Amino acid sequence: MRHMFGAKTHLLMTMPEQFVPFYIESIGFNPVQETVIRQDGYSCYHWLQTASGEGEIILGGRKFTLPPHHGILLMPYAAHRYRKIGDRWSTYYLTFDGTKVTPFLSILGILCSTVYDWSAGTELEKAVEQMLEDALLTQDLTGLDNSVGIYRFLVNLKKQGRTNRTPSIQSLVERLTPLLKYLDTEYHNPDLGMTDMADRVQISQRHLNSLFKQAFGNTPYQYLIKLRIRKAKELLANRRSSPIHHIAEMAGFRDSSHFIATFRKLERQTPEQYRTT
């Protein structure tokens, strides 16, 4: 990874006067990372990423190494200390906060300080460098651009970051894409089952279940049911004169009673009620 910054660069951002959900407190590049000891942690969320060389961070009594393509997200007030390993360690860093950061991280399932790694060339790898470059070139008086930048960074962290040697969500989705395309064309087949889905990607049903839960938070069958309901909603909107039992059949349900019960459970209304709203 090539870096545009050579000299130490530190920007302390002005707190926006208007409300923004996320804001940057500071951002920078440190070509020679010094030893840092924070017994009381830091008051904001703190992202620290290796640009080159290697570092070591001690957090909660555990020691983690940060080689290239690694970073750590530190929660506010989490005691930590870090230092270089070897001759030199260069880092990018980002500190941020905002009223919506904690609830948004909760939605993403990021609940504690975590070490991440990622594949070379991902958007995550260059995210902080790009944000720093943008901050140097333009003055974001409203804080809105920086807020969008934090949002995008956190989404990419969830999507492209790997933790505890597990694959990233992006890599899981890429692996499952042939099956997702297959389901999008074959959802209308009521005989479509787990065996067909597992055979499509040539893995066991158990492994397929595991991949889906990691990528989407539900099972392949649950994904298929939601897909069928989404297709049924499109049919209800576009074929307003078609009987409900025809809609059910076209969406892949064996009978209209199962379709209506499933639709009501997921949409909190019947297909006919949805059609008339």
N, C-alpha and C positions, 0 to 999 in steps of 0.2 A: 504494500500500500504506500503510495507516494503522498507526501504532505505538503501543502502550500505554505505552512508556517514553519519558520526556522527559529525565530527569536521568541522569547517568552511573551505571551499575549494574554492579558487579563482584562476583562470587561466587567465592571460592576453596573448592573442595569438599574435604571430609574424605575421605581415602583409606579405602575400606571395609575392615574387618578380615577379613571372609570373602571367599573367592574369588569374583570376578565376571569374566566374559570381557572386558567393556568398562567403563571408568569415566571420569567427567568430572573433569578436573583444575581447569578454570576455565570460566566462562561469563559473558557480559556484554554490555552495550550501551554504546557510546561516542558521545555526540551530537556531539562535536567531536574527530574522530580526529586525533591528533598524528602527527608523523613518527616512524617506528620504523626503526631500523637494527640488524639482527642478523647480524653477520658469521659467527657460528657456528650460526645457525639457532636453533630452539627444541627443547627436549628431548622434547616430545610432538607428536602430530599436531595441526595447527592449522587450523581453518576460519575464514576471514575473509570477511564478506559485507557488501555495501553496503546500508544501510538507506535513505539518501538522499544526494544529491550524487554526487560521483565521485572515485575515487582512482586511484592509479597504484602498481603494484608491480613491482620489478625482481628477477628471479629467474634465476639461471644466465646472466647477461649479457643477458637479454631483458626487454623492457618490456611490461607488460600494463596495460590500463585496466580499471577495475572500476566501470562505471556501475550504476544500479539493475538488479535482477534478475541480478546477477552475484556470484560468489564464487570463492574459491580454496581448495583443500585443499593444505596444505603438509606435506610429509613431515618427520619429525623430523630436525633438524640440517641442513636445507636453508637455506643462506645467503640472506638476502633483505632488502629494505628497501622501505618503502611510505610514501606521503605523500598528502595531499589534492591534488586539482586544483580550482582555483577557490576560492571563499570558504569552503566548508564540506563536510565529508564525515562522515557518520554511519555507524557500523558495528555489526554484531553479530559476536561471536566465540565460538569454542568450542575449548577444548583438551582432548584426551582421549587415552587410551592403554588398555592391557590386553593380556594375553597372546594374546588371540584376534583383535586388531585386524589385525595384519599378514597372518595367513593368510586372514582373511575378506575383506580388501581384495584379496588375490591371487585369490580365488575370483571376486570381482566384476570383476576385470580392471583394478583401480585400482592402478597400480604406481609412479606418480611424481606429483610435484606437478602439479596440473592446475587450469586455470581453467574454470569452469562458468557457463552461463547457463540460464535457464528461463523458461517462460511465466508471466505474471502469474496469481495465483490458485491456483497449485499448492501442494500440501502442503509441498513443499520450501521454498518461499518463507517460510513462517511457522514452520518447524520449530524453529529456534534460539530465536526469540521465545517460542514455546510452552513449550519446555524451560526457559527462564529464568523464565517466569511460574510454572511448576509448582515449580521449585526455591525460589522465594520464598514460595510458599503452603504447601508441605509439606516436612518434613525427611526425606529418604530415608536413614535410618540404615543400612539394609542395602546400599544401592548398587544394588539390583536394578532399581528403577524407572529410574534413570539409565542402567543397562546396556541396558535395553530401548529407552530413548530414543535412545541412540547407534546401536543396531542398526537401528531404524526410520529414523533420519536417513540412514545409509549406504545402505540399500536404496532410499530415495527419491532420493538423490543419483544412484545408478546408473540408476534407472527414469525419473526426470523431468529430470535434468540433461543439458545438451547440451554437447558439446566439439567444438572445431574446426569449428563450423558444421554439424555432423551432427545429424540429428533425434534426439529422445529415444526411448528404448525404449518408453515409454508411448505416444507419438504413432505409432510404427511399429505397435504392437499394435492401436491404434485403427483405423489405416488398413487393417490386414489382417483385422480382425474379421469383415467380411462373408464373406471367403474361409474363415476358420476355422470359421464356422458352417456354411458350405456343405460343407466337408470332414467335419464331424461328422455330417452327414446322408447324405452320398454316399460315404463311405469304402468301403462294401460293393461299389461298382461297380469291377470289375477293369480297366475301360477308362479310368478316370479318369487323366488325365495332365497334363503341364505346360501344354499348350495350353488345356485347360479351366480350369486354375487361373489362368493369366495373363489369360484372357478375362474371368474372373469379376471381377477388379479393374481390368480395362482398362489393363494395362501390359504391357511386353514380358517375355518369359521371363527374359531377362538381368537386368532390373530387379527382377523378382520374386525371383530368386535372391539378389540383393544385399540386399533388404529382409529376407528371412527370415534370412540370415546375421547381419545386424545385430541383429535382434530376438531370435532364438532360438539362434543359433550353429550352425545346420544348414540344409540346403537344403529347399525345399518337399517334394521327394520323400522325403527322410529323415524329415521331420515326418509325412508321410502314413503311412510304414511304421511308425513308432512309434505313431501313432494306431491303426492296424489291429491291432498287437500288443496294445495296451491294451484295445481292444474284444474281441479274441480271449480275453484273460485273463478278462474279465467273462463272456463266453459259456461258457468252460470251467468257471467257478465256478457259473454259474446253470443250465447245461444239461449236467449230469454224465453223462447217458445218450446225448448226441448224439455220433455218430462224429466223429473228427478231421477227416475230409474235409468234413463238413458245417460244422464250425466254421471251417475254412479258407475255404470258400465264403462264409459269412455275413460274414466279416471282410474280404473283398475280395481274397483270394488266388486265383489261377487254378488252382492244384493244391496238394495236400497236401504234396508233397515240398518245394516252395518255402516253404510256410508253416512246416513243421517246421524246415528249415534256418535260416530267418530267426529263428524263435522261439528256437532253441538259441543262435544267435549273440548275440542281445540279452539273453536271460534266463539263459544258462548252464545250461539244462536243456530237456528236450523238453516239448511241450504235455502229454503224458500224465503226465510226472513232476510238472509244475506242478499238474495236476488232483488228484493223489493226495497232495500235501503239505498 
